[in-house]
């Protein structure tokens, strides 16, 4: 065995998703605060923090209102 293969196939390359920033929900204080935090982090050049805040905004729960 001159050239042993360690993988059954080539690795899969996933595309980089650049969908833009998630939009904060209007009239949500939490989303508004996170959006301000994201803007400050971007101004400081802390793109890791920007990414973290984007995840928080995306995962922030919003309850749907029930109709009476």
MOPAC internal coordinates of N, CA, C and O (Angstrom, degrees):
PM7 1SCF
backbone

  N    0.0000 0     0.00 0     0.00 0    0    0    0
  C    1.4483 1     0.00 0     0.00 0    1    0    0
  C    1.5332 1   109.36 1     0.00 0    2    1    0
  O    1.2310 1   120.42 1   -82.46 1    3    2    1
  N    1.2990 1   116.80 1    97.54 1    3    2    1
  C    1.4602 1   121.89 1  -174.78 1    5    3    2
  C    1.5236 1   112.45 1   -79.00 1    6    5    3
  O    1.2310 1   119.90 1   137.45 1    7    6    5
  N    1.3412 1   117.80 1   -42.55 1    7    6    5
  C    1.4631 1   122.25 1  -178.07 1    9    7    6
  C    1.5289 1   109.73 1  -126.56 1   10    9    7
  O    1.2310 1   120.00 1   -94.14 1   11   10    9
  N    1.3324 1   117.60 1    85.86 1   11   10    9
  C    1.4631 1   118.38 1  -179.42 1   13   11   10
  C    1.5285 1   111.19 1   -67.70 1   14   13   11
  O    1.2310 1   119.94 1   -39.58 1   15   14   13
  N    1.3210 1   117.71 1   140.42 1   15   14   13
  C    1.4588 1   123.74 1   176.94 1   17   15   14
  C    1.5195 1   108.20 1   -95.75 1   18   17   15
  O    1.2310 1   120.85 1   -51.58 1   19   18   17
  N    1.3221 1   115.98 1   128.42 1   19   18   17
  C    1.4576 1   119.77 1  -179.28 1   21   19   18
  C    1.5207 1   112.32 1   -97.73 1   22   21   19
  O    1.2310 1   120.11 1   163.55 1   23   22   21
  N    1.3291 1   117.39 1   -16.45 1   23   22   21
  C    1.4561 1   121.38 1   179.69 1   25   23   22
  C    1.5294 1   109.22 1  -125.39 1   26   25   23
  O    1.2310 1   119.89 1   -35.11 1   27   26   25
  N    1.3290 1   117.81 1   144.89 1   27   26   25
  C    1.4605 1   118.99 1   179.94 1   29   27   26
  C    1.5287 1   113.66 1   -72.31 1   30   29   27
  O    1.2310 1   120.15 1   157.64 1   31   30   29
  N    1.3296 1   117.33 1   -22.36 1   31   30   29
  C    1.4644 1   120.68 1   179.75 1   33   31   30
  C    1.5247 1   109.35 1  -156.45 1   34   33   31
  O    1.2310 1   120.91 1    -5.03 1   35   34   33
  N    1.3103 1   115.86 1   174.97 1   35   34   33
  C    1.4594 1   121.36 1   178.34 1   37   35   34
  C    1.5323 1   110.62 1   -66.69 1   38   37   35
  O    1.2310 1   119.66 1   -28.68 1   39   38   37
  N    1.3399 1   118.25 1   151.32 1   39   38   37
  C    1.4641 1   120.05 1   178.28 1   41   39   38
  C    1.5299 1   111.30 1   -66.54 1   42   41   39
  O    1.2310 1   120.72 1   -27.45 1   43   42   41
  N    1.3081 1   116.22 1   152.55 1   43   42   41
  C    1.4573 1   122.36 1   178.25 1   45   43   42
  C    1.5234 1   107.96 1   -87.39 1   46   45   43
  O    1.2310 1   120.60 1   -48.14 1   47   46   45
  N    1.3180 1   116.46 1   131.86 1   47   46   45
  C    1.4573 1   120.89 1   176.79 1   49   47   46
  C    1.5194 1   108.82 1  -103.43 1   50   49   47
  O    1.2310 1   121.14 1   -60.04 1   51   50   49
  N    1.3235 1   115.42 1   119.96 1   51   50   49
  C    1.4611 1   120.86 1   179.73 1   53   51   50
  C    1.5264 1   109.61 1   -91.45 1   54   53   51
  O    1.2310 1   120.13 1   -37.98 1   55   54   53
  N    1.3274 1   117.36 1   142.02 1   55   54   53
  C    1.4678 1   119.73 1  -179.49 1   57   55   54
  C    1.5223 1   111.30 1   -72.04 1   58   57   55
  O    1.2310 1   120.85 1   -29.41 1   59   58   57
  N    1.3063 1   115.97 1   150.59 1   59   58   57
  C    1.4540 1   122.16 1   175.33 1   61   59   58
  C    1.5253 1   108.04 1   -79.06 1   62   61   59
  O    1.2310 1   120.69 1   -58.05 1   63   62   61
  N    1.3364 1   116.28 1   121.95 1   63   62   61
  C    1.4658 1   119.72 1  -179.23 1   65   63   62
  C    1.5171 1   109.88 1   -89.33 1   66   65   63
  O    1.2310 1   120.44 1   -59.91 1   67   66   65
  N    1.2965 1   116.76 1   120.09 1   67   66   65
  C    1.4620 1   122.21 1   176.16 1   69   67   66
  C    1.5171 1   108.03 1  -123.18 1   70   69   67
  O    1.2310 1   120.80 1  -104.50 1   71   70   69
  N    1.2955 1   116.07 1    75.50 1   71   70   69
  C    1.4615 1   121.86 1  -175.85 1   73   71   70
  C    1.5171 1   112.72 1   -87.08 1   74   73   71
  O    1.2310 1   120.10 1   173.91 1   75   74   73
  N    1.2918 1   117.41 1    -6.09 1   75   74   73
  C    1.4489 1   120.61 1  -175.62 1   77   75   74
  C    1.5187 1   111.02 1    92.91 1   78   77   75
  O    1.2310 1   120.99 1    -3.83 1   79   78   77
  N    1.2897 1   115.72 1   176.17 1   79   78   77
  C    1.4586 1   120.77 1  -177.92 1   81   79   78
  C    1.5249 1   111.33 1   -77.58 1   82   81   79
  O    1.2310 1   120.19 1   -37.72 1   83   82   81
  N    1.3416 1   117.23 1   142.28 1   83   82   81
  C    1.4569 1   118.99 1   173.49 1   85   83   82
  C    1.5224 1   109.39 1   -68.10 1   86   85   83
  O    1.2310 1   120.77 1   -35.60 1   87   86   85
  N    1.3091 1   116.14 1   144.40 1   87   86   85
  C    1.4566 1   120.80 1  -178.13 1   89   87   86
  C    1.5205 1   110.36 1   -87.13 1   90   89   87
  O    1.2310 1   119.90 1   -45.68 1   91   90   89
  N    1.3438 1   117.79 1   134.32 1   91   90   89
  C    1.4624 1   119.79 1   176.97 1   93   91   90
  C    1.5317 1   110.50 1   -68.44 1   94   93   91
  O    1.2310 1   120.97 1   -32.16 1   95   94   93
  N    1.3143 1   115.75 1   147.84 1   95   94   93
  C    1.4594 1   120.64 1   178.59 1   97   95   94
  C    1.5311 1   108.46 1   -73.83 1   98   97   95
  O    1.2310 1   119.69 1   -49.83 1   99   98   97
  N    1.3330 1   118.19 1   130.17 1   99   98   97
  C    1.4651 1   120.44 1   179.27 1  101   99   98
  C    1.5304 1   111.28 1   -57.53 1  102  101   99
  O    1.2310 1   120.57 1   -35.22 1  103  102  101
  N    1.3090 1   116.52 1   144.78 1  103  102  101
  C    1.4713 1   124.40 1   177.26 1  105  103  102
  C    1.5236 1   113.33 1    65.09 1  106  105  103
  O    1.2310 1   119.49 1  -161.66 1  107  106  105
  N    1.3310 1   118.57 1    18.34 1  107  106  105
  C    1.4668 1   121.76 1   175.30 1  109  107  106
  C    1.5291 1   107.23 1  -105.50 1  110  109  107
  O    1.2310 1   120.66 1   -64.97 1  111  110  109
  N    1.3326 1   116.35 1   115.03 1  111  110  109
  C    1.4612 1   120.55 1  -177.93 1  113  111  110
  C    1.5228 1   112.21 1   -62.63 1  114  113  111
  O    1.2310 1   120.04 1   141.89 1  115  114  113
  N    1.3207 1   117.52 1   -38.11 1  115  114  113
  C    1.4647 1   121.43 1  -179.48 1  117  115  114
  C    1.5246 1   109.65 1   -64.93 1  118  117  115
  O    1.2310 1   120.36 1   131.54 1  119  118  117
  N    1.3271 1   116.93 1   -48.46 1  119  118  117
  C    1.4662 1   120.90 1   178.72 1  121  119  118
  C    1.5309 1   110.83 1   -60.81 1  122  121  119
  O    1.2310 1   120.08 1   140.41 1  123  122  121
  N    1.3093 1   117.45 1   -39.59 1  123  122  121
  C    1.4617 1   121.23 1   178.99 1  125  123  122
  C    1.5161 1   111.81 1   -63.30 1  126  125  123
  O    1.2310 1   120.52 1   136.25 1  127  126  125
  N    1.3392 1   116.61 1   -43.75 1  127  126  125
  C    1.4643 1   121.10 1   178.55 1  129  127  126
  C    1.5273 1   110.91 1   -65.08 1  130  129  127
  O    1.2310 1   120.73 1   138.88 1  131  130  129
  N    1.3294 1   116.21 1   -41.12 1  131  130  129
  C    1.4636 1   119.81 1   178.93 1  133  131  130
  C    1.5240 1   111.12 1   -66.03 1  134  133  131
  O    1.2310 1   120.47 1   142.34 1  135  134  133
  N    1.3193 1   116.70 1   -37.66 1  135  134  133
  C    1.4552 1   120.63 1   178.48 1  137  135  134
  C    1.5320 1   110.71 1   -64.04 1  138  137  135
  O    1.2310 1   120.36 1   139.03 1  139  138  137
  N    1.3311 1   116.91 1   -40.97 1  139  138  137
  C    1.4664 1   120.89 1   177.59 1  141  139  138
  C    1.5294 1   110.45 1   -65.48 1  142  141  139
  O    1.2310 1   120.59 1   139.82 1  143  142  141
  N    1.3257 1   116.48 1   -40.18 1  143  142  141
  C    1.4607 1   121.43 1   178.25 1  145  143  142
  C    1.5378 1   110.08 1   -62.93 1  146  145  143
  O    1.2310 1   120.73 1   139.34 1  147  146  145
  N    1.3289 1   116.21 1   -40.66 1  147  146  145
  C    1.4646 1   121.31 1   178.70 1  149  147  146
  C    1.5257 1   110.62 1   -63.65 1  150  149  147
  O    1.2310 1   120.40 1   136.48 1  151  150  149
  N    1.3288 1   116.85 1   -43.52 1  151  150  149
  C    1.4688 1   120.39 1   179.39 1  153  151  150
  C    1.5199 1   111.64 1   -61.89 1  154  153  151
  O    1.2310 1   120.70 1   138.37 1  155  154  153
  N    1.3219 1   116.26 1   -41.63 1  155  154  153
  C    1.4621 1   120.66 1   179.10 1  157  155  154
  C    1.5336 1   110.71 1   -65.28 1  158  157  155
  O    1.2310 1   120.70 1   137.49 1  159  158  157
  N    1.3232 1   116.28 1   -42.51 1  159  158  157
  C    1.4669 1   120.15 1   179.33 1  161  159  158
  C    1.5286 1   110.51 1   -63.53 1  162  161  159
  O    1.2310 1   120.27 1   139.97 1  163  162  161
  N    1.3199 1   117.09 1   -40.03 1  163  162  161
  C    1.4723 1   120.53 1   179.43 1  165  163  162
  C    1.5270 1   109.95 1   -65.56 1  166  165  163
  O    1.2310 1   120.26 1   140.03 1  167  166  165
  N    1.3323 1   117.11 1   -39.97 1  167  166  165
  C    1.4614 1   121.33 1   178.10 1  169  167  166
  C    1.5245 1   111.12 1   -61.58 1  170  169  167
  O    1.2310 1   120.76 1   142.80 1  171  170  169
  N    1.3353 1   116.14 1   -37.20 1  171  170  169
  C    1.4690 1   121.85 1  -179.76 1  173  171  170
  C    1.5342 1   111.79 1   -80.56 1  174  173  171
  O    1.2310 1   120.11 1   172.67 1  175  174  173
  N    1.3275 1   117.39 1    -7.33 1  175  174  173
  C    1.4573 1   120.89 1  -179.85 1  177  175  174
  C    1.5184 1   113.82 1    80.41 1  178  177  175
  O    1.2310 1   120.43 1  -163.14 1  179  178  177
  N    1.3433 1   116.79 1    16.86 1  179  178  177
  C    1.4681 1   121.86 1  -179.10 1  181  179  178
  C    1.5289 1   109.34 1   -92.43 1  182  181  179
  O    1.2310 1   121.06 1  -100.16 1  183  182  181
  N    1.3363 1   115.58 1    79.84 1  183  182  181
  C    1.4589 1   120.04 1  -176.07 1  185  183  182
  C    1.5260 1   112.54 1   -69.82 1  186  185  183
  O    1.2310 1   119.84 1   157.89 1  187  186  185
  N    1.3186 1   117.91 1   -22.11 1  187  186  185
  C    1.4610 1   120.89 1   174.80 1  189  187  186
  C    1.5228 1   109.64 1   -65.20 1  190  189  187
  O    1.2310 1   120.74 1   136.93 1  191  190  189
  N    1.3277 1   116.19 1   -43.07 1  191  190  189
  C    1.4651 1   121.14 1   177.64 1  193  191  190
  C    1.5268 1   110.47 1   -66.42 1  194  193  191
  O    1.2310 1   119.94 1   140.79 1  195  194  193
  N    1.3196 1   117.72 1   -39.21 1  195  194  193
  C    1.4630 1   121.89 1   177.34 1  197  195  194
  C    1.5230 1   109.45 1   -57.94 1  198  197  195
  O    1.2310 1   120.78 1   134.32 1  199  198  197
  N    1.3224 1   116.12 1   -45.68 1  199  198  197
  C    1.4616 1   121.15 1   179.01 1  201  199  198
  C    1.5281 1   111.13 1   -62.80 1  202  201  199
  O    1.2310 1   120.47 1   136.57 1  203  202  201
  N    1.3331 1   116.71 1   -43.43 1  203  202  201
  C    1.4690 1   120.60 1   179.08 1  205  203  202
  C    1.5202 1   111.37 1   -61.32 1  206  205  203
  O    1.2310 1   120.28 1   136.57 1  207  206  205
  N    1.3229 1   117.08 1   -43.43 1  207  206  205
  C    1.4659 1   121.18 1  -179.57 1  209  207  206
  C    1.5277 1   110.54 1   -67.53 1  210  209  207
  O    1.2310 1   120.33 1   142.07 1  211  210  209
  N    1.3396 1   116.97 1   -37.93 1  211  210  209
  C    1.4626 1   119.60 1   176.43 1  213  211  210
  C    1.5219 1   111.07 1   -58.79 1  214  213  211
  O    1.2310 1   120.62 1   139.42 1  215  214  213
  N    1.3180 1   116.41 1   -40.58 1  215  214  213
  C    1.4639 1   120.49 1   177.79 1  217  215  214
  C    1.5224 1   110.44 1   -64.50 1  218  217  215
  O    1.2310 1   120.30 1   137.63 1  219  218  217
  N    1.3409 1   117.04 1   -42.37 1  219  218  217
  C    1.4695 1   120.60 1   178.79 1  221  219  218
  C    1.5291 1   111.02 1   -61.79 1  222  221  219
  O    1.2310 1   120.15 1   136.52 1  223  222  221
  N    1.3271 1   117.33 1   -43.48 1  223  222  221
  C    1.4643 1   120.41 1   179.44 1  225  223  222
  C    1.5283 1   110.09 1   -64.27 1  226  225  223
  O    1.2310 1   120.95 1   135.95 1  227  226  225
  N    1.3217 1   115.79 1   -44.05 1  227  226  225
  C    1.4688 1   120.47 1  -178.74 1  229  227  226
  C    1.5284 1   111.50 1   -63.11 1  230  229  227
  O    1.2310 1   120.18 1   144.46 1  231  230  229
  N    1.3326 1   117.25 1   -35.54 1  231  230  229
  C    1.4692 1   121.54 1  -176.63 1  233  231  230
  C    1.5231 1   113.92 1   -93.72 1  234  233  231
  O    1.2310 1   119.98 1   175.88 1  235  234  233
  N    1.3288 1   117.65 1    -4.12 1  235  234  233
  C    1.4672 1   120.63 1  -178.58 1  237  235  234
  C    1.5299 1   109.80 1   -67.06 1  238  237  235
  O    1.2310 1   120.46 1   -56.75 1  239  238  237
  N    1.3323 1   116.73 1   123.25 1  239  238  237
  C    1.4801 1   118.34 1  -176.55 1  241  239  238
  C    1.5284 1   112.40 1   -74.87 1  242  241  239
  O    1.2310 1   121.41 1   -37.73 1  243  242  241
  N    1.3014 1   114.90 1   142.27 1  243  242  241
  C    1.4585 1   121.99 1   173.81 1  245  243  242
  C    1.5172 1   107.36 1  -130.18 1  246  245  243
  O    1.2310 1   121.34 1   -58.75 1  247  246  245
  N    1.2884 1   115.04 1   121.25 1  247  246  245
  C    1.4626 1   119.52 1  -179.59 1  249  247  246
  C    1.5109 1   109.44 1   -80.35 1  250  249  247
  O    1.2310 1   121.53 1   -43.21 1  251  250  249
  N    1.3000 1   114.68 1   136.79 1  251  250  249
  C    1.4587 1   119.36 1   177.49 1  253  251  250
  C    1.5169 1   108.51 1   -80.78 1  254  253  251
  O    1.2310 1   120.94 1   -40.50 1  255  254  253
  N    1.3062 1   115.81 1   139.50 1  255  254  253
  C    1.4540 1   119.79 1   179.76 1  257  255  254
  C    1.5134 1   111.11 1   -76.29 1  258  257  255
  O    1.2310 1   121.32 1   -39.48 1  259  258  257
  N    1.2898 1   115.08 1   140.52 1  259  258  257
  C    1.4675 1   119.79 1   175.93 1  261  259  258
  C    1.5133 1   109.92 1   -85.88 1  262  261  259
  O    1.2310 1   121.36 1   -36.86 1  263  262  261
  N    1.2944 1   115.01 1   143.14 1  263  262  261
  C    1.4624 1   119.05 1   174.19 1  265  263  262
  C    1.5122 1   108.56 1   -86.76 1  266  265  263
  O    1.2310 1   120.91 1   -41.30 1  267  266  265
  N    1.3117 1   115.86 1   138.70 1  267  266  265
  C    1.4670 1   120.74 1  -178.64 1  269  267  266
  C    1.5112 1   112.29 1   -79.16 1  270  269  267
  O    1.2310 1   120.10 1   180.00 1  271  270  269

